[in-house]
Amino acid sequence: MNLLGLPILSLLLWLPAFGALIILLQPAGRPALYRWTAMSAALATFVVAGIVIGLFYTGPYGPVSGVVVGPPLQFVDSIAWLPAFGASYFIGVDGINLWLVGLTAFLAPFAIAATWQRQTRSLRLLLALLLLAETAFLGVFLAQDMLLFYVFYELALIPMVFLVGMWGGHGRAAAALKLFLYTFSGSLLMLLAIIGLHILHRNAIAAVEPGYTGTFALNQIVADLRAGLFTLDPLVARLLFGAFFVAFAIKLALWPFHTWLPDAYSVAPTPVAIILAGLMAKFGVYGLIRFNATLFPEVMSWVAPVVAVLAVIGIIYGALIAFTQRDMQRMIAYASISHMNFVALGVMALNTIGINGALFQMVAHGVMMAALLLIVAVIEERRDSRDFSTLGGLWQVTPVYAGLTLLTLLAMAGLPGLSGFVGEFTMLQGIFTSPLLGWPFAIGAAIGIILAAVYALRVFHMGFMGEVRNTAHLDLPDLQRCELLTLGVLAAAMVVLGLFPNLLLSGTTGSVQGLVDALTPAVQAAAQLNGW
């Protein structure tokens, strides 16, 4: 499928990078020009992403059932990259990555809009790095070649480290270093696993097809595994699984791999925090689904209860620590840990409803985190503080701001009719009905939901209810036009996702069902082995 004479996915992927190049070539001292160029590139990318989603749902590109790789991949663009090693520029979309691509394109304009709120040094470089990060993030979700996936996975880290290290608040250097060391260490393990898997597959196929040079294409390797042309020794499979798992557990901040996240989130400026909280954490869950569950179904089924225990600990731990925070952005960091561990628990259900719920919740979580960070940015811009406990009574002074804040906090708490409820309810169903998990894990997840409601309502009570504690806050202006537009669009997205969840779920179900069909024999065997 071509658009403007270019393959549509390649156009989608490289538009932000092209925008970054244009910004860097523009004359110095033109901040308005930089902002509008960046916003134009981000909006153009969003439009192309919307076209991709629309075509995926209609006509010959509609969602189809089947294995998670192979036929469901749409708009495939494949070019030989390193033919001697079997690596290729191979991108495509299916139900598993479609809405993560859409989320990336949707949130990027909000990150750029956040640069309008205050004067920013080296604005041109900041915007260029944000657009480069968008291209890298899109590449992570679109890549269907394992080596290409790794390249984008690492490229995504580079602009984020600079963005945190150069524009972050107090302690930014330490936070950037921690972000780099944690995620890069995990990525190296993943690279070793990718190379090992490539060599093992090449040797196995070359034994029956002399001269075979191997491939990094995920769909080909999975197809050969399914057909029995390539098998993995159980110990080797567990080692490879573990290498992938550590990389992805760090990225999604699964407990106890989460310690890099609070520092990075709390020091990051709003545009960078939106990208970090809204998108980067999704790499880990996506990787667990795309690689661990697809390549190693037996190992995934074997370790699912153990990972689920870690996830439940992370859900409750993140919620409890979030309750104690006075700095709102740090509270958001721990709330994100709790929510992403809940998403990981949904994946570990290894059934259609649990994984569908996890995919939905990733999108809902990204929208909620962006809204919360922009809400914090509003008050920080006016009072240079992120401590809501010093305010009070803002409902009387800024009713529009208070109303949008309440809606966002209720979405985070899982109020029915809003986006947070659908994902949590769906995942709870999946967890409860999973032969590997069941009611004890569902209870742990439910405790996390209750605690989320407690800390969300506590924030609103402190900042917005009662009387204004400081008379200086009586002159706080309500939302300006740009702020109202950005928060209003995000609020509308939370309502639409809450009321019409099938808009998203109808696109994910076919691919998820294909994955679960491949997982089912391993899940049943693991359940029998454990006596469940």
LOPAVEX-644467 format. One record per atom (N, C-alpha, C): x, z, y. Coordinates in steps of 0.2 Angstrom, whole numbers, plus 2048, in hexadecimal, padded with zeros to 3 digits. Layout:
BEGIN
XZY/...
# end
This chain:
BEGIN
8048007FA/800800800/804800806/8047FB80A/8087FA810/8047FC817/8077FE81C/804800822/8097FE827/8077F982C/80C7F7831/8127F382E/8107F0828/8167ED824/81A7F1821/8197F7820/81E7FC81D/81A800817/81D802812/81980680D/81780C810/81080E80F/80D813813/81081A812/81381B80C/81682280B/81D82280F/82081D80F/82781D812/82681D81A/82181A81C/81F81A823/81D822825/819825821/81782C822/81E830822/82282F81D/82883381C/82D833822/82E82D824/83382C829/83182C830/82B82C832/82882C839/82B83283D/82B83883A/82E83D83E/83583D83F/83983A83B/84083983C/841834841/83D82F841/83E82A846/83C82D84D/83783184D/836834854/83B839856/83F83C851/844840853/84A83C856/84B836853/851832856/84F82F85D/84982E85E/84782B865/84883186A/846837868/84783D86C/84F83E86E/85383D869/85A83E86A/85D83986F/85A83386F/85C82D873/85A82D87A/85583187B/852832882/856835887/85583388D/85A836893/85983E893/85E841896/85E848896/85A84A89C/85785189B/8538548A0/84C8518A1/84984F89B/84284D89B/83E851896/83D857897/83985B892/832858891/82F856896/828854894/82884E890/82D849891/82E84388D/82F845886/83484A885/83684C87E/82F84F87A/82C85387E/82685687B/821851879/81F84C87D/81A84787B/81D842876/823841876/82683C871/82584086A/82784686A/82684A864/81F84B861/81B84C866/81484D864/811846862/813840865/81183A863/81383885C/81983A85A/81C839853/81883D84E/817843850/81384884B/80C84684A/809844850/80284184F/80183B84B/80683684C/806830849/807831841/80B836840/80C838839/80683B836/80283F83A/7FC842837/7F783C836/7F783783A/7F283283A/7F382E833/7FA82D832/7FC82982C/7FA82E826/7FB834826/7F9839821/7F283881F/7EE838825/7E7838824/7E5831821/7E882C822/7E682681F/7E8826817/7EE829816/7F082A80F/7EA82E80B/7E883480E/7E383880B/7DD83480A/7DB83080F/7D582D80F/7D5827809/7DA824809/7DB81E804/7DB8217FD/7DE8277FC/7DF82B7F6/7D882C7F3/7D382E7F8/7CC8307F6/7C882A7F5/7CA8247F7/7C581F7F7/7C88187F3/7C38147F2/7C580E7EF/7CA80E7E9/7CE80A7E8/7D280A7E2/7D780F7E2/7D88137E7/7DD8187E7/7DA81F7E6/7D481F7E4/7D08267E3/7D482A7DE/7D28317DE/7D58367D9/7D48347D2/7D88347CE/7D78337C7/7DA8387C2/7D78397BD/7D983F7B8/7DF83C7B4/7E28407B0/7E783E7AC/7ED8437AD/7F38417AA/7F98457AB/7FB8467B2/7FE84B7B4/80084C7BB/8058477BD/8098447B9/80D83E7BB/80A8387B8/80D8327BA/80A82C7B8/8058297BC/7FF8277B9/7FA8247BC/7F78277C3/7F782E7C3/7F48317C9/7F88307D0/7FF82E7CF/80382D7D5/8008277D8/7FF8277DF/7FD8227E3/8028207E8/80181A7EB/8068187F0/80D8187EF/80F8177E9/8168187E6/81A8137EA/8208167EC/8258127EF/82C8147EB/82F80F7E8/8358107E4/83A80B7E5/84080D7E7/8468097E8/84C80C7E5/8508087E1/85680A7DE/85A80D7E4/85D8137E2/8618177E7/8688187E4/86981B7DF/86F81B7DB/86E8197D4/86E8127D4/86C80F7CD/8718117C7/8778127C9/87C8147C4/87A81B7C0/87681F7C4/8748257C2/86D8267C0/8698217C2/8628217C1/85E8247C6/8618257CC/85D8297D1/85A8237D6/8548257D8/8518207DC/84D8237E2/84C81F7E7/8478227EC/8408217EA/83D8267E7/8378257E3/83282A7E6/82D8287EA/82882D7ED/82182B7EB/81D82F7EB/81682E7E9/8118347EA/80B8337EA/8068397EB/8018397E5/7FF83F7E4/7FA8417DF/7F68477E1/7F28497DD/7EE84F7DF/7F28557E1/7F88567DE/7FB85C7DF/7FF85C7E6/8028577E8/8058577EE/8018547F4/7FC8517F3/7F884D7F8/7F78527FE/7F48577FD/7F285C802/7F7860805/7FD861802/803864805/80685F80A/806858808/80885380D/804853813/7FD854812/7F8854817/7F985A81C/7FB860818/7FC86681C/802866820/80786381E/80E862822/80C85E828/809858827/80785482D/802857832/7FE85C82F/7F985F833/7FC864838/801868835/80486E838/80A86C83D/80D86683C/813864840/810864848/80B861849/809860851/808867854/80686C850/805873852/80B876854/810875850/817878851/81A875857/81986E858/81B86B85F/81786D865/81186E864/80C871869/80F87886B/81187C867/814883868/81A88286D/81D87D86E/82387C873/82087C87A/81A87A87B/81787A881/816881885/816886881/81488D883/819890887/82088E886/82589288B/82B88D88B/82F88F890/83588B891/83A88C88B/83C886889/841887883/847883884/84D887883/853883884/85587E87F/858879880/85A87487C/854871878/84F87087D/84886D87A/849867876/84D862878/84E85C875/85085D86E/85586186D/858862866/853866862/84F86B865/84A86F861/84586A85E/842865862/83D861860/83F85C85B/84585A85C/848855857/849859850/84B85F850/84C86284A/845864847/84086584B/83A866848/837860844/83885A847/836854844/83A85283E/84185483E/845852838/843857833/84185D835/83E86282F/83885F82C/83385C831/82D85982E/82F854829/83384F82A/83584A826/83884D81F/83C852820/83F85581A/839859816/83585C819/82F85F815/82B85A812/829855815/82584F812/82984D80C/83084C80D/834849807/83384E801/833854802/8338597FD/82C8587F9/8278577FC/8208567F9/81F84F7F6/82384A7F9/8218437F7/8268417F1/82C8447F1/8318427EC/82F8427E5/83083D7E1/82E83D7DA/83583C7D6/83A83C7D9/84183B7D6/8448427D7/8478457D2/84984C7D2/84F84D7D7/8538487D7/8598487DB/8578477E2/8528427E4/8508427EA/84C8487ED/84884B7E8/8458517EA/84A8577EC/8508577E8/85585C7EA/85885A7F1/8598547F2/85C8527F9/8578547FF/8518537FE/84C855803/84C85C804/84C8607FE/84B8677FD/85186A801/857867801/85D86A805/85C86880C/85A86280D/85A85F814/855864818/850866815/84B86A818/84E87181B/853873817/85687A819/85A87981F/85E873820/862872826/85F87382D/85A87082E/857871835/854878836/85187B830/84E881831/853887832/85988682F/85F88B831/86188A838/86188483B/863883842/85E886846/857884844/852886849/85188E849/852891844/852899844/85889B847/85E899846/86489B848/86589A850/863895852/864893859/85E89585E/85889585C/852897860/84F89D85E/8518A1859/84E8A7857/84F8AD85C/84C8B285A/84D8B885E/8528BC85C/8528C385E/8588C785C/8598C8855/85F8C7853/8618C784C/8608C0848/8608BB84C/85F8B484A/8658B2845/86B8B3847/8708B1843/8708B483C/86F8BA83C/86F8BD835/8698BA831/8638B9834/85D8B7831/85E8B082E/8628AB833/8638A5831/8688A482B/86D8A982B/8728A9826/86F8AB81F/86A8B0820/8678B381A/8628AD817/85F8A981B/85A8A4819/85F89F815/86489D818/869898815/86B89A80E/86E8A080E/8718A3808/86C8A3802/8678A6804/8628A77FE/85F8A07FC/85D89C800/85A8967FE/85F8917FB/8658917FE/86A88C7FC/86D88E7F5/86D8957F4/86F8977ED/86A8957E8/8648967E9/85F8947E4/85F88C7E3/8608887E9/8608817E8/86687F7E4/86C8827E4/8718807E0/8708817D8/86C8867D7/86A8877D0/8658817CE/86187F7D2/85C87A7D1/8608737D0/8658727D4/86986C7D3/86C86C7CC/86F8717CA/8728717C4/86D8707BE/8678727BF/8628717BA/86086A7BA/85F8677C0/85E8607C1/86385B7BD/86985D7BE/86F8597BB/86F85A7B4/86E8607B2/86E8617AA/86885E7A7/86285E7AA/85C85B7A7/85D8537A7/8608507AC/8628497AC/8678477A7/86C84B7A6/87184A7A0/86E84A799/86A84F798/867850792/86284B790/85E849795/859843794/85D83D793/86283B797/866835796/86983578F/86C83A78D/86F83A786/86A839781/86483C781/85F83C77C/85D83477C/85B831781/85982B781/85E825780/864827782/86A822780/86B822779/869827775/86A82776E/86682276A/86082076D/85C81B76A/85C81476F/85E815775/85F80F779/86680F77C/86B80C778/87280C77B/872808782/87680B786/87780978D/87280C792/86E810790/869813795/86D818799/86C8177A0/87081B7A5/86C8217A7/8668227A5/8638287A7/85E8277AD/85A82C7AF/85682C7B5/8558337B7/8538337BE/85183A7C1/84A83A7C2/8468347C0/83F8347C2/83B8397BD/83883D7C1/8348437BD/82F8407B8/82B83B7BA/8268387B6/8298357AF/82F8327B0/83282F7AA/8348357A5/83783A7A8/83A83F7A4/8348437A0/82F8447A4/8298487A1/82584479C/82583D79D/822838798/826839792/82C839792/83183978C/83083F789/82F84578C/82E84B789/82784B786/822849789/81C849786/81C84477F/81F83F780/81F83A77A/82483D774/828842775/82C844770/833840770/83483C775/83A838775/84083C777/83F84277A/84484677D/84184D77C/845852779/843859778/84985D77B/84786377D/84B86877F/84C86E77B/852870779/852877775/84F87C779/84C881776/848886779/84D88A77E/85388C77C/857890780/85988B787/85B885785/85C88178B/856880790/85087F78D/84A87F791/84A885795/84B88B793/84A891796/84F89279C/85588F79B/85B88F7A0/85988B7A5/8578857A4/8558807A9/84F8827AD/84A8857A9/8448887AD/84688D7B2/84B8927AF/84D8977B4/8508957BA/8548907B9/85888D7BF/85388A7C4/84E8867C2/8498847C7/84588A7C9/84388F7C5/83F8947C7/8428987CD/84889A7CC/84C89E7D1/84B89A7D8/84D8947D8/84D8907DE/8468917E2/8408907DE/83A88F7E0/8378967E2/83989C7DE/8378A27DF/83A8A57E6/8408A37E8/8438A57EE/83F8A17F4/83D89B7F3/83A8977F8/83389A7FA/82F89C7F4/82889E7F5/8288A67F7/82E8A97F7/82F8B07F8/82B8B47F3/82C8B37EC/8298B77E7/82D8BD7E7/8298C37E6/82D8C97E5/8318C97DF/8388CB7DF/83C8CE7E4/8408C97E8/83E8C37E8/8438BE7EB/8418BC7F2/83D8C17F5/83A8C07FC/83E8C2802/8438C6801/8468CA806/8498C580C/84A8BF80B/84C8BB811/8468B9816/8408BA813/83B8B7817/8398BB81D/8388C281D/8368C6823/83B8C5829/8418C5828/8468C482D/8458BD830/8458B882C/8448B182F/83E8B0833/8388B3830/8328B2833/8328B683A/8348BC83A/8338C0840/8388BE846/83D8BA844/8428B884A/8408B184C/83D8AD848/83C8A6849/8378A584F/8388A1854/83489F859/82D89C856/82889C85A/82289A857/822893854/82588E857/825887854/82888784D/82E88B84D/83188B847/82E890841/82B895844/82789983F/82189683C/81E891840/81888D83D/81B889837/820886838/823882832/82588682C/82988C82E/82B890829/825893825/820896828/81B89A825/816895822/814890826/80F88B824/81188681E/81888581E/81A87F819/81F881815/825884817/82A885813/82988980D/82588E80D/824892807/82088E802/81D889804/8198857FF/81D8817FA/8248807FC/82987D7F8/8298807F1/8298877F1/82A88B7EB/82488A7E6/81E88A7E8/81888A7E4/8188837E2/81987E7E6/8188777E4/81D8757DF/8238787E0/8298777DB/82787A7D4/8248807D4/8228837CD/81D87E7CA/81887B7CE/8138777CB/8168707C8/81A86D7CD/81C8667CC/8228667C7/82686B7C6/82C86B7C2/82B8707BC/82B8777BE/82B87B7B8/82587A7B3/81F87A7B6/8198797B2/8198727AE/81B86D7B2/81B8677AF/8218657AA/8278687AB/82C8667A7/82D86B7A1/82B8717A2/82C87779D/82687B79C/820878799/81A87B798/81B881793/81F88178E/82088678A/82388C78D/82888B791/82C890794/82789379A/82388F79D/81F8917A3/81A8967A0/81789479A/812898797/81589F794/81B89F792/81E8A5790/8208AA795/8228A779B/8248AC7A0/81E8AD7A5/8188AA7A5/8138AB7A9/8118B27AB/8108B67A5/80E8BD7A6/8138C17AA/81A8C07A9/81F8C37AD/81F8C17B4/81F8BB7B5/81E8B97BC/8188BB7C0/8138BC7BC/80C8BE7BF/80D8C67C1/8118CA7BD/8128D17BF/8168D17C5/81B8CD7C6/81F8CD7CC/81A8CB7D2/8168C67D1/8118C37D6/80D8C97D8/80A8CD7D4/8058D27D6/8098D77DA/80F8D97D8/8138DE7DC/8148DB7E3/8168D57E3/8178D17EA/8108D27EE/80B8D07EB/8048D17EE/8038D77F2/8048DD7EE/8028E37F0/8088E67F5/80E8E47F3/8148E67F7/8138E37FE/8128DD7FF/8128D9805/80C8DC809/8068DD806/8008E080A/8028E780D/8058EB809/8068F280B/80B8F2811/8108EE810/8158EE816/8128EA81C/80E8E581B/80B8E2821/8078E7824/8048EC821/7FF8F1824/8038F5829/80A8F6827/80E8FB82B/8118F8831/8118F1832/8158EE837/8118EE83E/8158EF843/8128EF84A/8148E884D/8198E584B/81B8DE84E/8168DA84A/8128D684E/80D8D284A/8118CC846/8168C9849/8198C4845/81C8C683F/81F8CC83F/8218CF838/81C8D1834/8168D3836/8108D4832/80E8CE82F/80E8C8833/80D8C2830/8118C082A/8188C282B/81D8C0826/81B8C481F/8198CA81F/8188CE819/8118CC817/80C8CA81B/8068C7819/8078C1815/80B8BD817/80D8B6814/8108B780D/8148BC80D/8178BE806/8118C0801/80D8C4803/8078C67FF/8038C07FD/8018BC802/7FD8B6800/8018B17FC/8078B07FD/80B8AB7F9/80C8AE7F2/80D8B47F1/80D8B77EA/8068B67E7/8018B77EA/7FA8B57E8/7FA8AE7E5/7FC8AA7E9/7FC8A27E7/8008A27E1/8068A57E0/80A8A47DA/8068A77D4/8038AC7D5/7FF8AF7D0/7F98AA7CE/7F68A77D2/7F18A27D0/7F489C7CC/7FA89A7CE/7FE8957CA/7FF8987C3/80189E7C2/8038A17BC/7FD8A17B7/7F78A17BA/7F18A07B5/7F189A7B1/7F48957B3/7F688F7AF/7EF88C7AC/7EA88C7B0/7E48897AF/7E28857B5/7DD8817B4/7DB87C7BA/7D88807C0/7D48857BF/7D18887C5/7D688C7C8/7DB88F7C5/7E08937C8/7E588F7CC/7E78897C9/7EC8857CD/7E98817D2/7E287F7D1/7DF87C7D7/7DE8817DD/7DC8877DB/7DC88D7E0/7E288E7E4/7E888D7E0/7EF88E7E3/7F08897E8/7EE8827E6/7F087D7EB/7EB87D7F1/7E587F7F0/7E08807F6/7E38867FA/7E588B7F7/7E78917FB/7EE88F7FF/7F288B7FC/7F8889800/7F6886807/7F1881806/7EF87E80C/7EC883811/7E788780F/7E488C813/7E9891816/7EE893812/7F3898814/7F789481A/7F988E819/7FC88B81F/7F988B825/7F2889825/7EE88982B/7ED89082E/7EC89582A/7EB89C82C/7F289E830/7F889D82C/7FE89F82F/7FF89C836/7FE896836/7FF89283D/7FB895842/7F4897841/7F089A846/7F28A1848/7F48A5843/7F68AB844/7FD8AB849/8018A7847/8078A784B/8068A4852/8018A0853/7FF89D85A/7FC8A385E/7F88A785A/7F48AD85D/7FA8B2860/7FF8B385C/8048B885E/8088B5864/8098AE864/80C8AB869/8098AC870/8028AB870/7FE8AC876/7FF8B3879/7FF8B8876/8008BF879/8078C087A/80C8BD876/8138BE878/8158BA87F/8128B4880/8138B1886/8108B488C/80B8B888B/8088BC891/80B8C2892/80D8C688D/80F8CD88E/8168CE88A/8198C9888/8208C9885/8208CF880/81B8CF87C/81B8D4876/8178D2871/8188D486B/8158D2865/8118D8861/8118DD865/80E8E4863/8078E4865/8028E3861/7FB8E3863/7F98EB864/7FD8EF861/7FA8F6862/7FB8F9869/7FF8F586D/7FF8F7874/7FA8F4879/7F58F0876/7F08ED87A/7EA8F1879/7E58EE875/7DF8F2875/7DA8EF87A/7D48EE878/7CE8EC87C/7CF8E487E/7D38E087B/7D38D987D/7CD8D587C/7C88D8878/7C28D4877/7BE8D487E/7BF8D9882/7BC8D9889/7BF8D488E/7C68D488D/7CA8D0892/7CA8C8890/7CB8C7889/7CD8C0887/7C88BF881/7C28BE882/7BD8BD87D/7BE8B7878/7C08B187B/7C18AB877/7C78AD872/7CC8AF875/7D28B1871/7D18B686C/7CD8BB86E/7CB8C0869/7C78BD863/7C28B8865/7BE8B5860/7C28B185B/7C68AD85D/7CA8A9859/7CF8AD855/7D28B3857/7D68B7854/7D28BA84E/7CC8BD84F/7C88C084A/7C68BB845/7C48B5846/7C38B0841/7C98AF83D/7CF8AE840/7D58AD83C/7D78B3837/7D68B983A/7D78BF836/7D28C0830/7CC8BE832/7C78BE82C/7C88B9827/7CB8B3829/7CD8AE824/7D28B0820/7D78B4823/7DD8B781F/7DA8BC81A/7D58C081C/7D28C5818/7CE8C2813/7CC8BC813/7C88B980D/7C18B980E/7BE8B9815/7B78B9816/7B48B3813/7AE8B380F/7AB8AD80D/7A98A9813/7AA8A2812/7A889D817/7AE89B81B/7B489F81A/7BA89D81D/7BF89B817/7C5897819/7C9894815/7CC899810/7CE89F812/7D18A480E/7CD8A6808/7C78A6808/7C38A8803/7C38A47FD/7C389D7FE/7C28987F9/7C88997F4/7CE8987F7/7D48997F3/7D589F7EF/7D38A57F2/7D48AB7EF/7CF8AC7E9/7C88AA7EB/7C38AA7E6/7C58A67E0/7C78A07E1/7C989B7DC/7CE89D7D7/7D48A07DB/7D98A37D7/7D78A97D3/7D38AD7D6/7D18B37D2/7CD8B17CB/7C98AC7CC/7C68A97C6/7CB8A77C1/7D08A37C3/7D58A07BF/7D98A67BB/7DA8AB7BF/7DE8B07BD/7DA8B47B7/7D48B67B9/7D08BA7B5/7CF8B67AE/7CE8AF7AE/7CC8AB7A8/7D28A97A4/7D88AA7A7/7DE8A87A4/7E08AC79E/7E18A8798/7E38AC792/7EA8AF792/7EE8AE797/7F48B1798/7F48B779D/7EF8B77A1/7EF8BD7A6/7E98C17A5/7E38C07A8/7DD8C47A7/7DC8C97AC/7D78CD7AB/7D58D27B0/7DA8D77B3/7DF8D97B0/7E48DD7B3/7E78DA7B9/7E98D47B8/7EC8D07BE/7E78CE7C3/7E18CD7C1/7DB8CC7C6/7DA8D27CA/7DA8D87C7/7DA8DE7CB/7DF8DF7D0/7E58DD7CE/7EB8DE7D3/7EA8D97D9/7E88D37D7/7E78CE7DD/7E18D17E1/7DC8D47DE/7D68D67E2/7D98DC7E7/7DD8E07E5/7E08E57E9/7E38E27EF/7E78DD7EE/7EA8D97F3/7E58D77F8/7E08D47F6/7DB8D17FB/7D88D77FF/7D68DD7FC/7D48E37FF/7D98E5805/7DF8E5803/7E48E7808/7E58E280D/7E48DC80C/7E48D7811/7DF8D8816/7D98DA814/7D38DB818/7D58E181D/7D88E681A/7DA8EC81D/7DF8EB823/7E48E7822/7E98E7827/7E78E182C/7E38DD82A/7E08D882F/7DB8DB834/7D78DF831/7D28E3836/7D68E883A/7DB8EB837/7DF8F083B/7E28ED841/7E58E7840/7E88E3846/7E28E284B/7DD8DF849/7D78DE84E/7D58E4851/7D48E984E/7D28F0851/7D78F2856/7DD8F2854/7E38F4859/7E38F0860/7E38E985F/7E48E5865/7DD8E3869/7D88E3865/7D28E0869/7CC8E586A/7CB8EA866/7C68EF866/7C78F586B/7C28F886D/7C38FE871/7C48FC878/7C790187C/7C9900883/7D08FD884/7D18FA889/7D88F788B/7DC8FD88D/7E18FE889/7E690488A/7EA903890/7EC8FD892/7F08FC897/7ED8F889D/7EC8FB8A3/7E88F78A8/7EB8F18AA/7F28F08A9/7F58EA8AA/7F38E48A6/7EF8E58A0/7ED8E089C/7E68DE89E/7E38E18A3/7DC8DF8A6/7DC8D88A9/7E28D68AB/7E38CF8AE/7E58CA8A9/7E58CB8A3/7E88C689E/7E38C089E/7E68BA89F/7E18B489F/7DF8B2897/7D98B0897/7D78AD890/7DB8A788E/7D98A4889/7DD89E886/7DD89888B/7E389588C/7E388F890/7E188988C/7E088488F/7DE87E88C/7E287C886/7E887B886/7EC87A881/7EC87F87B/7EC88587D/7EB88A878/7E488A874/7DF889878/7D8889875/7D8883871/7DB87D873/7DB87786E/7DE878868/7E487B868/7E887C861/7E488185D/7E3887860/7DF88C85C/7D888A85A/7D588685E/7CE88485C/7CF87F856/7D387A856/7D4875850/7D687984A/7DA87E84A/7DC882844/7D6886842/7D2889847/7CC88D845/7C7888841/7C6882844/7C287D841/7C487B83A/7CA87B839/7CD879832/7CC87F82D/7CC885830/7CB88B82B/7C388B829/7BF88982E/7B888982C/7B6883828/7B987D829/7B7877825/7BA87881E/7C087B81D/7C287C816/7BE882813/7BC886817/7B788C813/7B1889811/7AE885815/7A7882814/7A787C80F/7AC878810/7AC87280C/7B3872807/7B4876803/7BA8767FF/7BB8707FB/7B686D7F9/7B68687F4/7B98627F7/7BA8627FE/7BE85C801/7C585C7FF/7C78627FE/7CE8627FB/7CF8637F3/7CA8677F0/7CB8687E9/7C98617E5/7C585D7E8/7C38577E4/7C98527E4/7CE8537E8/7D484F7E8/7D98527E3/7D98597E2/7DE85C7DE/7DD85C7D7/7D685C7D5/7D485E7CE/7D78597C9/7D78537CA/7D984E7C5/7E084F7C3/7E48507C8/7EB8517C6/7ED8587C3/7E985D7C5/7EA8647C3/7E78647BC/7E28617BA/7DF8617B3/7E485D7AF/7E78587B1/7EC8557AD/7F28597AB/7F485D7B0/7F98627AF/7F78677AA/7F186A7AB/7EF86F7A7/7EE86D79F/7EB86779F/7EB864798/7F1864794/7F7862798/7FD862795/800869793/7FE86E797/800875797/7FC879791/7F6877790/7F187A78C/7F487C785/7F7878781/7FA87A77A/7FF88077B/80387F780/808884781/80588B783/80088B788/7FD89178A/7F9894784/7F6890780/7F289377A/7F7896775/7FD893774/802895770/80589C772/80689C779/8098A277C/8048A877C/7FD8A677D/7F88AC77C/7F88AE775/7F88AA770/7F88AD769/7FE8B1767/8048AF76A/80A8B2769/8098B976C/8068BA772/8068C0775/8008C4773/7FC8C176E/7F68C576C/7F08C6771/7F08C1776/7EB8C177B/7E58BD779/
# end
